[in-house]
Amino acid sequence: MITPYFFNLIKNIAIPEVDFDGGYLKNLKLNIPCPDVKNVAIKFDHANNGADLKASQVVATADGDFHYKYLFITVDGQVHVDIKNLGVDVDVDTLTQPGTPSSELAPKLKVENLAINVDPKDIDITLTGSGLIGKIANALIPLLKSSVIPQVISQATTTAKTLVDTTVNQDLALYGTQEVIPFLAGVTADYAQVGGPQFTESSIFQMGVNGTFFDAKHAKMPASPPATFALHDPKGKTAQIFATEYTVNSALDSGFTTGNTLDVTYLLSHFLNLTVTTDDFGKLIPAVLTKYGSGVPVEFAGKFIKAPSHTTMDSTGQSVTGSLEITCTINKEVAIQASFEDADAQATISSTNGKIFGNIGKATIGTLGSGFVTTLGMTGPELMTLL
């Protein structure tokens, strides 16, 4: 996670101008893509609550314009630089800062050291432009390799540090605590820091966040208190994520109080890469294929009704109860709109050898509420029989 994040910051750096004896480089675009992870070493630093990243065999390219005067010849053109091997060493500490709102804590990064090293023998340079380039290339290319490109790298290093200290940390302060989630009925997710990021003595990175969802227009304290648990299980896997029923129930409760609609189609597409068609839906309700034909996309929207849905998690598994209004749209026509009240399901989820297994032990769709409409020529009880 650390490696791609850092190199995403420096993958495209603009260098306006670098002056040298006899000329200058202008409008440079330096590109340093993320290297192969096998060439990256990361060491956690508990004392400074940070991490040290060292990368070797990093490649880079740069493109821009040049102007050079040699004796009585003045040449303008374009320069392309290939760097076959860079060494990158970055030491980043993690802290906290006031977020948005200022009463909450957001993460903050501090670059203690950033060094990008290059050997002139690993630099290839191509000059293009007028026919006079051949007369100055033997003088300009060695100059660029020995002193000018290192100046470019030095400016890029300064730019990257400034980017983290200003733009990145400003974004973390603005977006690092809360965010409205439109496709989840417009609820707000609060993921402010609890204690801040930590690099432990055991070389573990851990971070606790609020994990509360709320309706910004009807803000209230969740009915149940947050769960208390250790951020890391020493007997667990290398990567661990913990979420309790407190977090899930706050999302379900706030989703109900907003009164807004869930874009189920977006959720299926974005998180499961799944698009439902009449062929899929027709297996459950054959009349869909009869009326709308094969291969037609089916859109779904949902709305929490009657009361907030609720989940319970314990050592035996998870249960959830709730009431939903479901709208199914086909060819911009509402094919089905139905309310299912007091639906419930029970499931168990476990992990063995890195694989996740699940089983739904009991599930009922509840009872059909009022307001049922359909274009499929069936009654509400007929629909419930199919479901």
N, C-alpha and C positions, 0 to 999 in steps of 0.2 A: 504493500500500500504506500509506504514512504517513497520508494524509488519512482514509481510512475507519477506520483503527485509532484515531486520535486522537479523531475525532468519535463513535466507538462508546463511548469512555470518558465523554464528556460529554453523551450523548444523553438521559440521564435522571438528573437531579441533584435530590436532596431538600434543601429548605431548611426546617428546622424552624420558625423564627420570625424575622421582621424587625420590630423595633419602630420607631415614629415618633411624632411629636407628635400625641396624640389617639387613637392606636390601634395596631394591629399586623396583620401578615399571618402566617398560620400554615399549616403542612402544605402548603407550596408544592412542586409538582413542575415543574421546569424541563426542557423538552425542546428540544434543539438538534440537529436531524438533520444528516446529512452534506450539504454543499452540492454544487452542480454543479461538477465538476472544472474547468470553464472559468473558474470564479471563484476558483480556488486557485493560488497561486504558491509554489513550493518552491525554496529556495536552499540548496545544500549548503555547510557551513562546515568546511573542512578544518582550520583553526587550532584549533577547539574540538571537532573530531570530532563534529559534529552537523548539524542541519538547522533552517532557519527557515521556518515555514509561515505564509503570510498568506492569509486568506480574506475575501472581500467578499460582500455581498448574501446573507449567511447569515440565515435566518429562524429564529424560535424561538417557543415558546408556554409559558405558565405557568398553572397552575391551583391554587387554594387557597382558604382561608377568610380573611375579614377581620373586624375589629372596629374601629368608629370612633365617637368621640363628638364631635359638633359642636354647640356652644352647649348647648341642653338636650335634644338628641336623641342617642340611642345606637342604633346599627344594627349588626347582625351579618348576614353573608351570604357569598356566594361571589364570587370574582374570577376572571376569565379575561383573560389578557394575550396579545395578538398583537404580536410584534416583527417588523416587515417587513424590517429591514436591520440586521444586526450586523456589526461588523468584528472578526475574530479574528486575533491575532498570537501565535504560540507558537514559542519557541526551545528545542529539545530536544537535549541532548548524549548521546552513547552511551558507556558505560563497561562494565567487567566487575565481577563480584562472585563470591564463593564460592558454588557451587551445591550440589546434592544428588547425590552426596556432596560434601563441602567441598573435596576435593582437585581438583575440576574447576571450570572457569569458566563462569558463566552471564552473559547480557547484563544490563545495567542502564541505566535511563534517568534522566536528571536534567533537570528543567524549569528552565532558566535564567530564562526569562521567559514569562509568559502574560498577555495583555491581551485583554479582551473589551469593545469599545466600542459604545455605543448613543447615538443622538440621540433625545431625547424626542419629536420630531415623527414618528419612525418607530414609535411605540408606540400601539396601540389597546387600550382597556380596556373590558370589559363587567362590570357589577355585577349580581348577582341576589340575591333574598332577599325581605325584607318590603316592604310598600308605602311605607315611609319612605325607600327608597333614593333616590327622586327629589329628596328634600329635602337630601341630603348629596352627591349625585353631583358637582355643579358645584364643590364644595370639595375632595372627596376625589380625583377623577380627576386634576386637574392636579398635586396633591401627589404622587400615586403616580408619575406620569410624570416629574416633575422630579427627585425625590430618592429615592423608595422603591424603584422598579424598578432604578435604578443600584446601590442597596445590595444588592438581590437578585443582580444580576450580579456584584458584588464578592464576595459570599459564595460564589457558584458558582465563581468563579475560584479562590478559596482552596481550596474543596473539591476541585476538579479537580487542582490541584497536589499536594494531600495524597494523593489517590487514587493518583497516579503514584508518589510518593515512598514510599508504604507498601504498599498492596494490590498494585499492579502489580509492583513490584520484589520483593515477597515471593513472588508467584506465579512470577516469572521465576527466583528462586533455588530454588524448590521443583520447578518443572517444566521449567526451562530447560536441563537437561543430559541427562536420561534419562527414558524412558517405556516401560513394558511395553505391547506391542501384542498384545492377545488374539487378534485374527483372523489374525495371522501366527504361529500355533503358540506364542504366549506368549513370543516372544523380546523382549529389551529393546533398544531403539534408544538409542545414545549419540550425542548431537548437541551435546556440550559445545563451547564456543568454542575455536578455535585462533587465538590472537592478538587476538581481539575484533573487533567491528564497526569498519569503517574508512570514513571519508569522505576520499577521496584528493584530491590537488592538481588532478587532472584532472576533478573533479566526478563521481566514480564512487563509488557505495556498494558495498562488497564485504564479505563475511563468510565465513570458513572455519569449518567445524564438523567434529567428529571423524568422523562417518559410519561408525561401527562398530556392528554388531549382535552381541549375545552372549546366551548362555543363563545367566541369573543363578544357576541351581542347579549349573551345571557351567562356571563361568567359566574361560576360558583365552585365551592370546594367539592371534590368528589366525595361520594357517600362513605367510602371506605378509605382507611389510611394506606399510604404506600407500604409495600412489603420491605422487610429488611433482609438483606442477603449479602454474602461475600462477593466481591467483584470477580474473583478468580477461584476456581476449584482446582487444587493441586493434582487431583486425580483425573481431571478432565482432559479434553483434547487440546491441541495447540491453539486453535482459535475457538473462542467461546463467546456466545451472545446470550444474555439472560433477559427475558421479558416476563413480567408477572401478570396475574389477572387484573391487578390494579390498572395497568396501562391499557389493556384491552377493554376493560369496562369503562374507563374514562372516554375512550374513543367511541364506544357504542352509545354511551349516555349523551355525549355532546353531538353525535350524529343525529340523535333523535330530537334534541332541543333546537337544532338549527331549522328543522322542518324542511331542509333542502333535499334534493334528489341525488342519489348515487349514480354515477355514470358507470354502470357495470360493464358495458362494452369496452370502455377505456381500460378498466382494471384487467379484464381478460386479455386484451391485446397487449398492454404495456408490461404486465407482470408474468403472463403465461404464454405470450406470443400466440394467442388463440383467437381465431375469428369463427364465430358460430354461423352456420348456414342453415338453410331450410332442410338440407339433407340430414344434418345432425339433429335439429329440433324435431324433424319429422319422425325420427325413431321413437320419440316419446309421444308426440301427438301427430299421427298420420295425416290428419286433416290439413296440416300446414302445407305438406307437399301437394295435396290435392288442389288447394286454392292458389298457392303462390309458385309452384313449380320447383325445380331443382336448382341448386347452386346460388340461391339468393341470400345475401347477408341478412342476419337477424340481429337487431339491436335490443339491448336490455337496459332498463333503468329501474332503480329500486328506491324505496323510501321507508324509513322506520316509522311505524304507526303504533297507536294504542299506548305503548309504554316503552321505555328504553330496553333494548336487548341486554342480556346479562350472561356472563360466562363464569364458570367455576373450575379451578384447576387444583388437583390434589394428586397424591401418589398413585391413584387408580386410573387417572386419565382426566379428560376435559369434557365439560358439558356446556351447552349453550341453549338459551331459550330466547325467543323473540317473535315479533310480528312485523311482516313486511308487505308493502304494496309493490307488486311487480308489474312493469309495463313492457310489453314486447311489441316492437315496431318492425314491420316488414314493408318494404317499398313505400316508406314514409306514411304508412297507415298503421294505426294501433290495432294489431291483430288480437292481442289479449291484454286486458288489464284486470288484475285480480289481487285481492288482499288475503294473505294467509296469516291467521292469528294464532298465537301461542304455539308456534312450531318449536321443536326441540330436537337436539341430537347429542349423542354421547360418543366419544372417541378416545382411543389411546394412541399415543405416539411414543416411539422408542428409537434408540440408536444402537446399532451393533456393528462393530468394525468399520465405523465411519459411514455406514448406510442408515438412512432414516426409514423406519417402517411405521405404518399407521393402520388403524382398523376402526371402522365406524360400527359400534356395537348396536346402537338403537337410534332410529331417526323417524320422526313423524312430521308431516307437513302442516299439521294444525288443522284449523277449521277455516272454511271459506267465508270471508267477511262480506259485507254489503258492497254494492257498486261494481259487481262483476259485469264486464262487457267483452264481447268478442265478435270477430267477423267470420269465425269458423263454423257457425251454425250448430253450436253445441250448448248445452246447459251447464250451469255451475257444477251440479253433481256429476255430470258426465266427465267434466274436466278433472275433478277430484279422483274419479275412478282410474283415470289414466295415470295420474301422478302418484 
